[in-house]
Amino acid sequence: MTIADSSCLMDNGAICLPLPPEEENRTIAELMEESELNLKEGNTYYVISNRWFSVWQRYVGFRVGMFSAEEQLSNSQEANGLHLETADRPGPIDNSDIILNNNGCKENNPDIRRTLVEGLDYALVPQKVWEKLLEWYKGGPALPRKLISQGVEYKQYNVEVYPLCLKVTDSRDNSMSLIKLSKKATIHELYETVCKLRRVEQQKVCIWDYFNKEKSSLLNVSDQTLEDANLLMDHDILLEVPLDKDRSAHSGIDSMGNDLALVPLEPSRSSMSIAGGPTITNGHSTGSSNYLYPGTSLNSASMDMDHKYDVQRGERNGLAGLQNLGNTCFMNSAIQCLVHTPPLVKYFLQDYSEEINVDNPLGMHGELALAFGELLRKLWSSGRSAVAPRAFKGKLARFAPQFSGYNQHDSQELLAFLLDGLHEDLNRVKQKPYIEMKDSDGRPDEEVAYECWKNHIARNDSLIVDVCQGQYKSTLVCPVCRKISITFDPFMYLSLPLPSTVTRMMTLTVFYGDGSGLPMPYTVTVLKHGCCRDLCHALDTACCLKSDEMLLLAEVYQHKIYRYLENPLEPLSSIKDDEHIVAYRLKKGAQKTKLEIIHRYLDRCSMDNTKGGERKLFGTPLVTYVAEEPLYGANIETYVDRLLSPLRRAYSSVKSHNEKENGFLVDSGDQLNGSNAEGVPRYQTIDGRKQEGNSSGEMFFQLVLSSDRPLSCTLIEKDSPIKPGPIIRVFLDWTDREHGLYDSSYLRDLPEVHKTGFTVKKTRQEAISLFSCLEAFLTEEPLGPDDMWYCPRCKEHRQATKKLDLWKLPDILVFHLKRFSYSRYLKNKLDTFVNFPIHNLNLTKYVKSNNGQSYVYDLYAISNHYGGLGGGHYTAYAKLIDENRWYHFDDSQVTLVDEAEIKSSAAYVLFYQRVTPKEGEISQGHTVS
């Protein structure tokens, strides 16, 4: 028995034979489905190394979350051949690569390494699945975790892979110990755990929020959760015990079932300074700076903002940094851009309490707006002291669980959530009316645009709408009935594609369907988000297509036609860079039956006594249309001869060069008379009879008619009728003699769509203009197959074309540069340098509404992203408008920076403010100086 077979041993020493892979597959799929149907808070899941789990998945053909239990069995039988690589039965479960420092660690629930990514480093399986895998394979160690719910309005279930690790300082001797608790544990449970660890009576102790080693607030015994108390990972708390109490404390058990040990820890070396102040909610205060002992009550926070925040006093305002609370640089970057947006600064430094909408079901009861306003006031009143946005992060995790935890997130996604959340919390409309939208029906654009904006304002009226929302015109055209639908929709920001994501180079080989020329490769540039129609148009020009010709696109895989790309609206994104795409030049109007000619050769290395050798495919199939009815073997021979004619070899070096001009074969007397330079007849009948003749003679090749059923092929006879169908596939058998007559190299060398190393020398990428990004955004493109439009005339979903135009621009204009691209198989970040104007960004000519206004903007903030996917770092540049100087905000650090330095390839989100034109400077299409 091998090591891999050790899992077959039962506890009593007996040998238990493993189940077949398909049985394991079905069992686990059923358990997965059962778990999904019984989803509830408190369920136990187990963390399992993805390194081991992926091997098991390949072994059984299982793919989590993609198929039902019934589908898993059928999929597993073909997955090894089609989708997943085969794998041997894995050995015992091995989680050693994801646990932290296993040396000396207890087997009972060891720590998991920080910064692991689900799906990449580990997988999560329900308890019953883990128990079944453990029964089959043994191994471990077990890593149980609980399912918790997050969010207020919309519950989101997450497995708490990393419970809170809290640092407890005992004020009696300054000793430090660690405890682990769920973020959903209550303050009451915290007291119980700490008192049990330190062996003190709960009634005689106080526990303080000891953030940044300062008493921030007293944690009163209550049912408030640790998350709501804004306790973070690796947070410091302080235990105060009267001096006459017992100090002996050596070990204990936390509420997660983990053994606890008293260990000396070094003080935090992070660059944190002051703690966060009170958080204003709906009349309640959390994290208050009032120091209260158990039994006392908290006073409600007030909106006495003028008293608490005097922005005219102290150091220069607006230069405070934000402490990093654990991978929160993405949040800090977005916040710094927003708190340096002049209209927002002016608004939140005043009393805005009357505009808080606590009843909006789409909002957050005003809590997000209050938390943001509180944070903005701190940043504008604390001089240069960094602020810890703990209370704000707590609100964010409560209302947007996707941003909870301590993983890196996208600053633009957070920005979008904040702008929308602030709008709903500040929405002046208390009761949103129902409005039925009307179709444009050919009415003037001005009338439809005004109507759409009026309807939008009737339901959405806030500061964010006033300064941040614009309007664009969206035109949809049905590809079938040509129905045109025009709508005018609001926008909060513009997501612009980068040119490297706008266009792509594609290399295809074009074959002549009538045999009039040699196949030729062409490289064309097309829109990345375009469709096959765009690719055909580009090839039309490249290969000088005639007016009576058309192109048929096809993908070649393993020397056969894998699929035809006949839908002109098929998105080019469905074509991967490593695929082989070809085009066939065919005559228009002959689209009846496709004839595919597939090439085979006899592999002498695979000779055996039963088959006499194995025939293998090679080269690229030749395709043409056939129109004859009825169709006979002789017709097939004629088509094959015509398509192969450009490949005929010239048997002298002079002829080899002179007889081929621009890919076309020039007539040669000897060749066309039916014999080659060696006197070998050109043609031979299928039954072996030889005949010397002209090009109308019988084929030398052996032709085999393919059937839809495997291993069922028929030798084609000259007089045998061919059953018509949409596709006729013929195998063309090559031997050494045929290779001597025809040059098959033209069929073999098929380039990939994007061939790595195609360019000999790499050149530095030129700077891309922000205007080119905007123009790409405004370019007409087809909707994706998953985003089809319901045509009211056809009464069906159609893959319509969409065209966007700017109609109304806001005072604050935000550009999001789409540097990150995600697909099922690829994640990528583009570090393309975008050259964006700092002053006088003139967008007047892009605005389609003819209102005579000038749209000129100045840059005032940038959110930057450095590094690649899965890591990297966010910072911000912001300008203090009143002093016209730029500063770099890197979490807690704030430094002065020259304006010339703010342009870089890290620029991710750009913030512009509209310039108010002076009297006499309003001129359509001209830059305001």
SVG drawing of the C-alpha trace seen along z (x, -y; Angstrom):
<svg xmlns="http://www.w3.org/2000/svg" viewBox="-47 -90 63 98">
<polyline fill="none" stroke="black" stroke-width="0.4" points="0.0,0.0 1.4,-3.4 1.3,-6.5 -1.5,-7.9 -3.5,-4.8 -3.2,-5.3 -6.6,-6.9 -8.1,-3.5 -7.2,-2.3 -10.0,-2.5 -9.6,-3.2 -9.8,0.5 -7.0,1.3 -9.3,2.8 -8.9,1.7 -11.7,-0.4 -11.7,-0.5 -12.1,-4.0 -15.3,-5.0 -15.3,-5.5 -14.6,-9.2 -18.2,-9.7 -19.6,-8.4 -17.5,-10.8 -18.6,-13.5 -22.3,-12.8 -22.1,-12.5 -20.3,-15.9 -22.6,-17.6 -25.6,-16.5 -24.1,-17.7 -23.3,-21.0 -26.9,-21.4 -28.2,-20.5 -26.0,-23.1 -27.2,-25.8 -30.8,-25.0 -30.1,-25.3 -28.1,-28.5 -28.2,-30.2 -26.0,-32.1 -23.9,-29.9 -23.4,-27.1 -19.9,-25.7 -17.6,-25.7 -14.1,-24.4 -11.2,-26.0 -9.3,-23.6 -6.1,-24.2 -6.9,-24.9 -3.7,-23.1 -5.2,-19.8 -8.8,-20.6 -8.0,-21.4 -6.3,-18.0 -9.4,-16.3 -11.7,-18.3 -9.6,-17.2 -9.7,-13.6 -13.6,-13.5 -14.4,-16.2 -16.1,-18.4 -16.5,-22.1 -18.0,-23.9 -21.0,-26.1 -21.3,-25.5 -23.5,-22.5 -26.3,-20.6 -25.8,-17.2 -27.5,-15.6 -25.1,-17.5 -22.0,-16.6 -22.1,-12.9 -22.4,-13.5 -19.8,-16.2 -17.3,-14.2 -17.4,-11.5 -16.2,-14.0 -14.4,-16.7 -11.0,-15.0 -11.1,-15.0 -12.7,-18.4 -12.2,-20.8 -10.0,-19.5 -6.6,-17.8 -6.7,-14.2 -5.3,-13.7 -4.6,-10.6 -6.5,-10.1 -5.1,-12.6 -3.4,-11.6 -4.5,-12.8 -5.9,-16.3 -3.0,-18.6 -3.6,-22.1 0.0,-22.8 0.5,-25.4 -2.3,-27.7 -1.7,-27.6 0.6,-29.9 3.9,-28.5 2.7,-25.1 5.8,-24.3 4.7,-23.9 1.2,-24.9 -1.6,-22.9 -3.6,-20.7 -6.8,-22.3 -7.7,-25.0 -4.3,-26.6 -4.1,-30.1 -4.4,-30.6 -1.9,-32.7 -3.1,-36.3 -3.9,-37.7 -5.0,-34.4 -7.5,-34.7 -10.5,-32.4 -10.5,-30.4 -6.8,-30.9 -5.3,-29.8 -8.2,-28.1 -11.7,-26.8 -14.6,-26.7 -16.7,-23.6 -19.8,-22.9 -19.3,-20.8 -20.9,-17.6 -18.6,-17.9 -15.6,-18.2 -16.6,-15.2 -17.1,-13.1 -13.8,-14.1 -12.1,-13.5 -13.7,-10.0 -12.4,-9.2 -8.9,-10.8 -8.0,-11.5 -5.4,-14.3 -6.0,-17.9 -5.7,-19.8 -9.3,-20.9 -9.9,-24.6 -13.6,-25.3 -15.1,-28.7 -18.6,-30.1 -21.0,-31.6 -22.0,-35.2 -24.4,-37.7 -23.5,-41.3 -25.4,-44.3 -28.5,-46.1 -31.1,-46.3 -29.6,-43.4 -28.2,-40.5 -25.0,-39.0 -23.7,-35.7 -19.9,-35.3 -17.7,-32.7 -15.6,-34.5 -12.2,-33.1 -10.3,-35.6 -11.9,-36.2 -10.8,-39.4 -7.5,-39.0 -7.5,-41.4 -4.5,-42.5 -5.3,-42.6 -3.1,-44.8 -3.4,-44.3 -3.0,-47.7 -1.7,-46.0 1.6,-44.9 1.4,-45.9 1.5,-42.3 -0.1,-41.5 -2.1,-38.5 -4.1,-37.6 -7.7,-36.5 -9.7,-35.6 -13.3,-36.4 -15.9,-36.7 -16.6,-40.2 -20.3,-39.3 -19.4,-38.5 -20.9,-41.0 -19.1,-43.2 -20.6,-40.9 -18.8,-37.9 -15.6,-40.0 -15.8,-40.6 -16.4,-37.0 -13.5,-35.9 -11.0,-38.4 -12.1,-37.8 -11.8,-34.0 -8.3,-34.5 -7.1,-36.8 -9.1,-35.0 -10.8,-38.1 -14.4,-38.9 -16.3,-40.6 -18.2,-43.0 -14.9,-44.6 -13.1,-45.3 -13.3,-47.8 -12.3,-47.2 -11.3,-50.2 -11.0,-50.7 -7.2,-51.2 -6.8,-52.3 -3.3,-53.7 -2.4,-53.0 -4.8,-55.7 -8.0,-55.3 -10.5,-56.0 -13.8,-54.9 -15.1,-52.6 -16.6,-49.3 -19.8,-48.9 -21.2,-45.4 -23.9,-45.1 -25.2,-43.2 -23.4,-45.6 -21.2,-43.6 -17.4,-44.1 -17.9,-45.1 -20.4,-47.9 -18.0,-49.0 -15.4,-49.6 -12.9,-47.1 -10.5,-46.1 -8.1,-43.3 -5.1,-43.4 -7.0,-46.0 -5.7,-47.0 -8.0,-46.9 -7.1,-47.7 -8.1,-45.8 -8.3,-47.8 -8.5,-45.9 -8.3,-47.2 -4.8,-46.7 -5.9,-44.3 -7.3,-41.7 -5.6,-38.5 -3.0,-39.1 -2.3,-35.4 -3.4,-34.6 -1.7,-32.1 -4.2,-30.3 -7.8,-30.1 -10.1,-29.3 -11.7,-31.9 -15.2,-31.8 -14.0,-30.3 -12.7,-27.2 -9.0,-28.2 -6.5,-27.7 -5.2,-31.1 -1.7,-31.7 -0.3,-34.8 2.5,-36.0 4.7,-39.0 4.1,-41.3 5.9,-44.3 4.0,-47.5 2.6,-48.4 5.1,-50.1 2.5,-51.4 2.6,-55.1 -0.8,-55.8 -1.5,-58.9 -4.8,-60.2 -7.9,-58.1 -11.1,-58.8 -13.8,-60.9 -17.5,-60.3 -19.6,-59.0 -23.0,-60.7 -25.9,-58.4 -29.6,-58.8 -29.4,-60.3 -27.0,-57.7 -23.2,-57.8 -20.8,-54.9 -17.1,-55.2 -17.7,-58.3 -14.8,-60.1 -16.9,-60.3 -15.2,-57.9 -18.0,-56.1 -18.0,-53.2 -20.5,-50.4 -23.9,-51.5 -23.6,-55.1 -25.4,-56.2 -24.2,-57.9 -25.6,-61.3 -26.9,-61.5 -24.6,-63.2 -25.8,-66.5 -25.3,-68.4 -23.7,-71.4 -21.2,-71.6 -20.2,-75.2 -19.1,-74.7 -17.2,-71.5 -15.6,-72.4 -14.2,-75.8 -12.3,-75.5 -11.0,-79.1 -8.8,-78.1 -5.6,-76.0 -3.2,-74.8 -3.8,-74.8 -7.0,-72.9 -7.4,-70.1 -4.0,-68.6 -4.8,-65.8 -4.0,-62.2 -6.0,-59.1 -4.6,-56.2 -4.4,-52.8 -6.6,-50.4 -5.4,-47.3 -5.5,-47.5 -7.7,-50.5 -5.6,-52.6 -8.3,-52.2 -10.8,-53.8 -8.4,-56.6 -7.7,-57.5 -11.3,-57.8 -12.2,-59.8 -9.4,-62.3 -10.6,-63.0 -14.2,-63.5 -13.3,-65.6 -11.3,-68.0 -14.3,-68.4 -15.1,-72.1 -19.0,-71.9 -18.9,-68.9 -16.5,-70.7 -18.8,-73.8 -21.9,-71.7 -20.7,-69.4 -18.9,-72.2 -22.4,-73.8 -25.4,-72.5 -26.9,-69.9 -29.0,-68.1 -32.3,-69.2 -31.6,-67.5 -30.9,-64.1 -33.4,-61.6 -33.9,-58.9 -36.9,-57.3 -35.6,-56.6 -35.8,-52.9 -33.0,-53.1 -30.7,-55.0 -28.9,-54.1 -31.2,-56.1 -28.9,-59.0 -26.1,-57.2 -23.7,-57.2 -24.1,-60.9 -23.7,-61.7 -20.6,-59.5 -19.1,-61.0 -19.8,-64.5 -18.3,-63.8 -15.1,-62.4 -14.9,-65.4 -15.1,-67.8 -12.4,-66.0 -10.1,-66.1 -10.7,-69.9 -10.2,-70.7 -7.4,-68.6 -4.5,-70.5 -1.9,-68.0 -2.8,-65.3 -3.8,-62.0 -7.4,-60.8 -8.4,-57.2 -11.6,-56.6 -12.7,-53.8 -16.3,-54.9 -16.7,-55.5 -15.3,-52.1 -17.7,-50.5 -20.7,-52.2 -19.3,-51.1 -19.0,-47.5 -22.5,-47.7 -24.2,-49.0 -21.7,-47.6 -20.5,-44.2 -18.4,-43.8 -16.0,-46.4 -15.8,-44.7 -12.8,-42.8 -9.2,-43.7 -8.7,-42.8 -7.7,-45.3 -10.7,-46.7 -11.2,-49.0 -11.3,-52.7 -13.6,-53.4 -16.1,-50.8 -16.1,-52.4 -16.4,-55.9 -19.5,-54.8 -21.1,-53.4 -20.3,-56.5 -21.7,-58.9 -24.9,-56.8 -25.3,-56.3 -24.7,-60.0 -27.3,-60.9 -30.0,-58.7 -29.2,-59.8 -29.5,-63.4 -32.4,-63.0 -34.8,-65.9 -37.6,-63.8 -39.4,-62.1 -42.0,-60.3 -40.8,-59.2 -43.7,-59.4 -44.2,-56.7 -43.4,-57.9 -44.0,-55.9 -41.2,-56.5 -42.3,-57.3 -40.6,-56.3 -39.0,-59.0 -41.2,-58.2 -39.3,-60.5 -39.8,-63.6 -37.0,-66.3 -34.0,-65.4 -34.4,-68.6 -38.0,-67.7 -37.1,-64.1 -34.0,-65.1 -35.9,-67.8 -38.7,-65.3 -36.2,-62.6 -34.3,-65.0 -37.5,-66.4 -38.7,-62.9 -35.3,-62.1 -35.3,-65.2 -38.9,-64.4 -37.4,-61.3 -33.8,-62.3 -33.0,-65.7 -29.8,-66.1 -26.5,-67.8 -24.9,-64.9 -27.4,-65.4 -26.8,-69.2 -23.1,-69.0 -22.1,-65.4 -24.8,-64.2 -24.9,-64.7 -27.0,-63.2 -26.1,-61.3 -28.0,-60.3 -28.3,-56.5 -29.3,-55.3 -30.2,-51.7 -30.8,-50.3 -32.4,-46.8 -30.3,-44.8 -33.4,-43.1 -36.2,-45.7 -33.9,-48.8 -36.1,-50.1 -34.4,-53.1 -34.8,-53.8 -33.5,-57.0 -33.3,-57.6 -31.6,-60.2 -30.0,-58.7 -28.2,-60.3 -24.7,-59.5 -22.5,-60.1 -19.1,-59.4 -17.8,-58.3 -15.8,-55.0 -13.5,-55.4 -11.7,-52.4 -8.0,-52.8 -6.9,-52.5 -5.1,-49.3 -8.4,-47.9 -10.2,-49.7 -8.4,-48.1 -6.6,-44.8 -4.3,-43.4 -5.7,-40.3 -3.9,-38.0 -5.9,-35.8 -5.1,-33.7 -7.4,-34.3 -8.1,-31.3 -9.5,-31.5 -12.7,-29.5 -12.3,-29.2 -8.7,-28.2 -7.6,-31.4 -4.7,-32.2 -2.5,-31.1 -3.6,-31.6 -2.2,-34.8 -2.0,-36.0 -3.3,-39.5 -2.9,-41.5 -5.7,-44.1 -6.6,-46.4 -10.2,-46.2 -12.2,-47.4 -11.7,-45.1 -15.3,-45.3 -16.4,-45.2 -18.0,-42.4 -17.3,-40.0 -18.7,-42.5 -16.0,-44.9 -13.3,-42.2 -14.8,-41.4 -14.8,-45.1 -11.1,-45.4 -10.2,-42.3 -12.2,-43.5 -9.8,-46.4 -6.7,-44.5 -7.2,-41.8 -8.9,-43.9 -12.2,-42.0 -14.2,-42.2 -17.7,-43.5 -19.1,-40.0 -17.1,-38.3 -17.8,-37.8 -15.8,-36.5 -16.7,-33.4 -14.9,-33.4 -14.2,-30.1 -12.2,-28.9 -9.8,-26.0 -9.1,-23.6 -7.1,-20.4 -7.1,-20.7 -10.9,-20.8 -13.5,-23.5 -14.5,-24.0 -17.1,-26.7 -18.2,-29.2 -18.5,-32.9 -21.5,-33.7 -23.3,-36.0 -22.1,-39.5 -22.8,-40.7 -20.8,-38.0 -18.5,-39.9 -14.8,-39.7 -14.3,-39.1 -15.4,-35.5 -12.1,-35.1 -9.2,-34.4 -5.6,-35.5 -4.4,-31.9 -7.1,-30.7 -6.6,-30.1 -9.1,-32.1 -9.3,-31.9 -11.4,-33.6 -12.6,-32.1 -13.1,-34.3 -16.3,-33.1 -18.7,-34.2 -21.9,-35.9 -25.2,-34.2 -23.9,-30.7 -24.6,-30.0 -26.2,-26.6 -24.0,-23.7 -20.5,-24.0 -17.8,-21.6 -15.1,-21.1 -11.9,-19.4 -9.9,-18.0 -6.4,-16.7 -5.0,-13.4 -1.7,-11.5 -0.7,-8.0 1.4,-7.9 3.9,-5.2 5.1,-5.3 1.7,-4.1 1.6,-1.0 0.0,2.1 -1.1,5.4 -4.8,4.7 -5.2,1.2 -2.0,0.9 -1.4,-2.5 -3.3,-5.5 -4.4,-8.4 -3.9,-11.7 -5.2,-15.2 -2.9,-18.1 -3.1,-21.5 -6.1,-23.8 -9.3,-22.6 -10.3,-24.1 -13.9,-25.4 -16.1,-26.4 -19.8,-26.4 -21.2,-23.8 -24.4,-24.4 -24.9,-21.3 -28.0,-19.2 -27.8,-16.3 -24.2,-16.0 -21.9,-13.2 -18.4,-12.1 -17.1,-13.6 -18.3,-17.1 -16.4,-16.7 -13.3,-15.8 -13.6,-19.0 -14.0,-21.2 -11.0,-19.6 -8.8,-19.9 -9.8,-23.6 -9.0,-24.4 -5.6,-22.6 -4.5,-24.1 -2.5,-27.0 -0.5,-24.5 1.0,-22.7 4.7,-22.7 7.0,-24.2 9.8,-21.8 12.6,-24.3 14.0,-27.1 13.2,-29.5 9.7,-28.4 9.3,-28.3 9.9,-32.0 8.7,-33.2 5.4,-31.3 4.0,-32.7 3.1,-36.4 1.5,-38.0 0.3,-34.6 -1.3,-33.6 -0.1,-30.7 0.9,-31.5 0.0,-28.8 2.8,-26.3 2.6,-24.2 4.0,-20.9 1.9,-21.1 -1.4,-21.9 -0.8,-19.1 -1.4,-16.5 2.2,-15.3 4.9,-16.6 8.6,-17.2 9.4,-13.6 6.8,-12.2 4.5,-11.0 0.8,-11.2 -1.0,-13.9 -4.3,-12.0 -5.4,-8.6 -8.9,-7.2 -10.0,-6.1 -10.1,-2.4 -6.4,-2.5 -6.7,-3.0 -4.2,-5.5 -4.9,-8.1 -2.7,-10.8 -4.6,-13.8 -5.4,-17.4 -6.7,-19.2 -10.2,-17.8 -8.9,-14.2 -9.6,-12.2 -8.1,-13.0 -4.8,-11.4 -5.9,-11.7 -8.1,-9.3 -11.3,-11.0 -13.2,-9.7 -16.7,-11.0 -17.1,-11.7 -20.2,-10.7 -21.8,-12.3 -21.2,-9.0 -17.6,-8.4 -15.6,-5.7 -18.2,-5.6 -16.6,-7.0 -17.3,-6.1 -14.8,-6.0 -16.0,-8.4 -16.6,-6.9 -16.9,-9.1 -20.4,-8.1 -21.7,-7.8 -24.4,-10.3 -23.6,-12.5 -26.4,-13.2 -26.9,-16.9 -26.8,-18.7 -25.7,-21.9 -22.1,-20.6 -20.3,-17.9 -17.0,-16.8 -14.4,-15.1 -11.1,-13.6 -8.2,-14.1 -5.5,-11.4 -2.0,-12.5 1.0,-10.2 4.6,-11.0 3.6,-11.2 1.0,-13.9 3.5,-15.9 5.8,-15.8 3.2,-17.2 1.7,-19.8 3.3,-22.2 1.3,-21.6 3.3,-24.1 0.7,-26.7 -1.8,-24.6 0.4,-24.0 1.6,-27.5 -1.4,-29.0 -0.7,-32.0 -2.5,-32.6 -4.9,-35.6 -2.2,-37.2 1.2,-35.6 3.6,-36.2 6.8,-37.7 5.3,-38.8 7.1,-42.1 10.9,-41.9 11.6,-45.0 9.4,-46.4 9.0,-50.1 7.9,-52.3 4.2,-52.8 3.2,-56.3 1.1,-58.4 -2.6,-58.1 -4.8,-61.2 -7.7,-61.5 -9.7,-62.7 -9.0,-59.4 -10.3,-57.5 -13.5,-59.7 -13.9,-59.2 -13.6,-55.4 -16.3,-55.6 -18.6,-57.4 -18.0,-55.0 -20.9,-52.8 -20.7,-49.2 -22.9,-46.1 -24.4,-45.0 -22.9,-41.8 -24.9,-38.5 -25.6,-38.8 -26.9,-42.3 -29.4,-42.1 -32.1,-44.7 -35.8,-43.8 -37.0,-45.3 -40.7,-46.5 -41.3,-46.1 -39.8,-42.6 -41.1,-41.5 -37.8,-39.7 -34.4,-40.3 -31.9,-41.6 -28.2,-42.2 -28.6,-45.8 -25.9,-48.4 -25.5,-51.2 -24.2,-54.7 -23.6,-57.1 -23.5,-60.9 -22.9,-63.5 -25.9,-65.7 -25.5,-67.5 -22.3,-67.7 -22.2,-68.4 -20.0,-70.9 -18.0,-68.1 -17.0,-65.6 -15.3,-62.3 -13.4,-60.1 -12.7,-56.5 -9.9,-55.0 -10.6,-51.3 -7.2,-50.0 -8.5,-46.7 -10.0,-44.0 -11.6,-40.9 -12.8,-37.8 -13.3,-34.1 -9.7,-33.2 -7.7,-36.5 -7.2,-39.4 -5.1,-42.2 -4.0,-45.8 -2.9,-48.3 -0.2,-50.8 -0.8,-52.8 0.1,-56.5 -2.9,-58.7 -2.1,-62.3 -4.8,-64.3 -5.1,-68.1 -4.6,-69.7 -6.1,-73.0 -8.7,-74.0 -10.1,-70.6 -12.5,-71.7 -15.4,-69.3 -17.7,-71.7 -17.6,-70.0 -18.5,-66.7 -21.8,-68.0 -24.6,-67.4 -27.2,-69.7 -27.2,-73.0 -27.4,-75.4 -24.4,-77.7 -22.7,-76.9 -19.0,-76.3 -17.8,-73.2 -14.2,-73.8 -12.8,-72.0 -9.8,-72.1 -8.4,-69.1 -8.4,-69.1 -7.9,-65.5 -6.6,-62.1 -6.9,-58.6 -3.8,-56.7 -3.2,-52.9 0.4,-51.6 1.3,-47.9 -0.6,-45.1 -3.7,-42.9 -4.1,-41.3 -1.9,-43.9 -0.7,-47.4 -1.3,-50.6 -3.6,-53.5 -2.8,-57.2 -4.4,-60.5 -3.3,-63.9 -5.5,-66.8 -5.3,-70.5 -6.3,-73.1 -8.3,-75.3 -7.9,-78.5 -4.1,-78.3 -3.7,-76.5 -1.1,-74.0 -1.1,-70.2 -0.5,-67.7 0.2,-64.0 -2.0,-62.0 -0.4,-58.6 -2.5,-57.3 -1.2,-59.2 1.6,-61.0 0.8,-64.3 3.4,-66.1 3.6,-69.0 4.1,-68.1 4.8,-70.0 2.0,-70.2 4.3,-68.8 4.6,-65.5 1.0,-64.6 0.7,-63.1 1.7,-59.4 0.6,-56.0 -0.8,-55.4 -3.7,-57.8 -6.9,-55.9 -9.8,-58.2 -9.7,-61.9 -11.8,-64.7 -12.5,-67.9 -14.4,-71.0 -16.1,-73.1 -14.6,-76.6 -17.1,-79.4 -16.5,-81.4 -15.9,-85.1 -18.3,-87.5 -17.7,-87.5 -15.9,-84.2 -18.8,-81.9 -18.0,-80.6 -19.0,-77.3 -16.1,-75.1 -13.3,-77.4 -11.0,-76.9 -11.3,-79.3 -7.8,-80.7"/>
</svg>
